[in-house]
Amino acid sequence: MKSEKIILTLFILFLSLSLFSQNNTNSELKAQKVPSYAKKIDSIMTTSSPLKFNGVVLVSQHGKAKFLKANGYKDVEKKIALKTDDQFEIMSNSKQITAVLILQAAEQGKLDLQTSIKKYLPSLTQSWADTVTIHNLLNHTHGIVDIEKPTAFKVGSQFKYGNLSYMLLGEILQNTTGKNFTELANSLFKRLKMKKTFVYNHQNNQALVPGYRSENNQFEKVEHSFLNDEIAPAAGVISTVEDLSKWDQALFKGKLLSPQFQKLILTPSTSSQHNVFGKESMGFGYNIRFIKEAGLDYYAVTGLGDGFTCLNVYFPSTDTSLIILENQMPRNSEHWSFQEAAIKNVILKSMTYQ
């Protein structure tokens, strides 16, 4: 009888210890689900000085969301709150998609990156059409400021960012593949299961979030978007933060291009400075920035205009994406990408102090 009581007591003790251990483990797992940077990002998203944040932030690792939050309004006048899966104009982030489509056409032998664009755009009349290559259009070293005027500098000697070269790349895609940018891009999005991403069409904007110009935390809606079929290859893609995470996973893990062309797109071919990443010029390629900061190498693309601000940063060492989409563009240029830079710095700090 005594031995039975001892066995029962030991069993209860064992069960209690097991439950304590399990609860402890569950608590630890719950604690691990909240990233160390979450509170700092929350603070940036909810402050109103020097300006309010109005958008969505995603931090994903290995393609899985670690932090996903919206703050502000989809419609300021009607006080309709933003949702994390709302669709934003991604502005110049669109150029990265155009670059991939051009490289895919090159893979298929439909064009050559080092051939002058006169071959693909025979209607061009300026003499620079015989010296500017597709490569120059891709990395903004072409010098073209107007298709009716001479170049602003010797082809290949300088970097000058703009939309015109990617509009020309859209024409080249049409002339070499027989399909327009919208067809090619939407087909790619479908293949990648980017279900809420599409090329802007003024006849069907699929509940697109409107853009706002802001000043002193007052928002004025952009009533007439500058997007159209012509500018689409430079700035016309609509997407969500989670779809752009899918894009990063496909692009940076070599699922879109052969090894030869993957190496090409991940190699800087000129340099450029951007305030989000500091005052120094850093590597720039086919609409990818190559940043070295705080001992980390990472890739980035930015976008600004039409009442939108966008940032997509990918850290290859940890397979982490930071994607920020805002439907506001401050009138004060000192505030352009202000919160984007601050949130990026939080993520960067969390990685360098791990």
N, C-alpha and C positions, 0 to 999 in steps of 0.2 A: 504494500500500500504506500509505504514511505517512498519507495523507488518510483512508483507511478507519479506521485506528487512532484518529485524532483524532475522527472522527464517532462511533465506538463509545464513546470516553471521555466525550465530551459527552453521549451518550445515557444512559450509566450515571450520570453526575453529575446529569442532569435527573431521572432516575427516583428517585435517592436523595433529592434535594431534595423531590420530590413526596410520597414516602412519609413523610419527616420532617414535612412540612407537614400531611399527613393525620393522622398520629399525634398531632401537636400539637393539631390541631382536635378530634380525638376526646377527648383528655385534657381540653381546655377544656369540651367538652360534658358530660363526666362530672362535672367539677367544678361545672358550673352546675346539675346535677340535684339537688345537695344544698343546700337553702336555707340562708341564713346563720343563720336562727333555729333550725335543727334541733337543734343541740347543747344550746341553752338549754332547749328544750322537753323534750328527753330528760332533762336534769338534773332538771327539776321533776317529771317522771313517775316517776323512779327514786329520789328522795329519800324518806326516811321521817320527816322532821321538818318541821313539827309533826305531819304525818300522811301515810300512804301514799296515793298516787294509785291508784285502782282503776277503770280505764275505758279509753275509746278517744278519741283526738284525731285530727281531720282538719283540714288546711288545704287548701282547694281554690281554684284560680283559673280563671276562665272555665269552671267546671264540671269541671275536671281536678284530680285529687289531686296536691298538691305535698309533703304530709307526711301520713302515715297510719300510726298505730301504736297497739297495745294494750298495756296493762300491768296485771298483777294477775290476779285470778281471777273466772271466771264462777261457780264453786262453790268457796267458800273451804275448806269441810270436806273435799271430795274432791280439792282442789288441781287443779281443771280450769281451765286458762288461758283467759282471754278471747281472742276472735278479733275482728278489725276489723269483721266483718260481723254481730256479735251484735246481738240486738234488745233495746232498753232501753225502759222506761217513760220518756216524755219530759215527763211532768208538765204544767206550765202552758204549755209550748210548744204543747200541744194547742189552747189557746185561740186561737192565731193561725189555725189551720185552721178553727175554728168561725166566727171573724170573716169569713174569706173566703167561707164558705158563706152567711152572712147577707147579705153584700154581693152575692153572686151572685143570691140570692133577690130582693134589692131591685132589681137590674138588670132582672130578669124581671117586675117590677111586682107581686110577691107580697106585699111588705111595704114599709113606709115607715119610714126610720130616725128620723124626727122625730115619729112618731105614738106616743101613749101605749100602753103594753103591755097595757092593759085590753082593747083591741080584739082582741089576739091570744091573751090568756090571760084569758078572761071569768070563770073560776072564782075569780080573786083577789078578796078581800073588803076589803083595806085601802085607804084613800083614796088612798095614794100610787100605786096602779095607774093613776090618772087623770093623774098628772103625770110619772111616770118614763117615759122614751122608750127605744126600742131603742138609740139613741145613748148614753144614760146607762149602759145595761147593758154596752155594748161597751167604754167607757173607764173603767168603775168609778167613776162619779160619781153613782150612784143612791142610796147611803145605806142600802140594804136590808140588814138583819142577820138577819132572820127573816121569812118570809112572813106570819106571824101577828102581827107587831109593827110599830109605827111606824118610820119611817126614823131613822137615827142623826143625820142632819143634813139640811138643806134640799137637795132634789134639785138636782144640778148645782153645788153650792157647794164641794164638797171631793172628794178622791180617797181611796178606801179599797179596797185590792185584796182579792179573794176569789174563791171558786169559785161561790157561789150565783148570781151574775148570768149566768154562762155555762151553768149548768144550766138556767136559765130560757130562755136563748137556744136551747138544745137543744129545749125544749118548743115554742118559737115556730117553729122550723124544721119540726117535725113537723106543727104546726097549719096552716102556710101552704104547705108543699110536698107534704104527704101522705106524706113519707118521713122515717124517723127519722135521727138523726145518723150512726149506723153505716152505713146504706145510702149516704147522701150522701158521707160521708168516704171510705169504701172505694172508691166509684165514682171519686172524684177521684184517689185514689192509683193506681188502675189506669190512668187516663188519663195520669198523669204518669210511668208505669212505675216507681213506687216499690214494687217487688215485695216488699220485706220490711217494709212498713208496713201496719198494720191497727189497727182499734179493738179494744181489749181485750174479750175474751169469756172468762169464767171456765171455760167448757166446752171451749175450745180456745185455749190460750195460745201455741201454735206455738213451743215451746222458748224461751219468754221468759226472759231473764236474771233471776234473783232479786235482790231488793234487800237491802241490809244497813245496819243502824245501826252506827256505829263509834265507839269511844272508846279512846284510847291504843293505836291500831293493833290493837285487838281487834274482830273483826267478829261481829255477831249477826244472823242471817238474819231478815228480816221474813216471818213464817210466813203471815200473812193479809193480803193486799192490800186496801186500802180501795176499789179500783176496782170499779165496777158500771155498769150501763146509765145510771143517773141522773147520775152524775158524769162520764161519758165526755166530754161536750163541753167540760169544764173541765180534765180531766187524764188522759183515757183512751186516748191514742194511743200505740202501740208503734212504734218505728222504729230505724233505723241511722244512723250518721253520713253515709254516702254517699247514702242516700235523702233525708236532710234537706238535703244539698247540692243535690239535684235540686229540692227544694221552694224553696230560696232562688233558684235560677235562674229558676224559673217565676214566683214571687211578685214579685221585685224587677225583673224584666225585662218586666213587664206582660203575662204570658201567661195570667193567671187572671181579670183584670178589665178592663172597658172603661176608656178613658182617664179618664172622669169619676170612676169609683169607684176607679181606681188612685190618682188624686190624693188622694182622700179617705182611703184607708188609709195613704198616705205623708205625712199632715199631722197633726202633734200637736194634740190638742184639750184636754189638761190637762197636769199635770206630776206627777212622782214621783221619789223618791230611791231609789237602790239602791247598796249598799256596793261591789258589783263595779265600779261606774262612778264612785265618788267620793261625797263628802258633800253635794254640791249637788243640788237638784231639777232635773230636765231634762224635756224633752218626752215625753209619753206619748199614744198614740192607741188604735187598736183592737188592743190587745195587741202593740204594737210600741213599744219605747223608742227615742227619738231622742237620740243621744249626741253631744256635741261634746267631744273630748278631744285634747290635744296637737295642736291645729290641724286635726284630722280630724273629719268628720261621718260617723257610721255608725249602723246599726240593730242592735237587739239584743232578744233574748227570753231569759228565764231560767226555770228550773223546779227545784223542790225538794220532796221528800216521798216517803213510801212506801219509803224506802231508796235513793233516786236523787237525783242532782244533774245538772242539764243547763244548757248554755249554747249559744246559736246567735247568732253575730255576723256581720253582713254589711257589708263596706266597699265602697260603690258606686264610689268613685274608682278602685279597682283590680280591681273585680269579684272580690273575695276573700271566702270564707266561712271562719270558724273555728267548728268544731262540736265540742263536748266532751260526752260522755255517760259518767257514772260510775254504777255500781250500789252506791254507798255514800252515806249521809247522816250526817255527824258529829253526835253528841249535843251537843257543845259548839257553840253557835250562833256563837261567834267564828271557828270554822273552816268555816262554811258557805260554799261556793263559793270557798274559799281558793286552791286550785290553778287553778281556772277563771280567777280574776282575774289570777293570776301569768302564766299562759300568754297571756291576752289582752294583757297589758302587753308581753310579748315581741314579739308580732305588731305591736302598735301602734308600738313603738320601731323595729322593722325597717322600717316604712313611713315613719316620720318622718325617718329618717336615710339614706334611699336617695339 
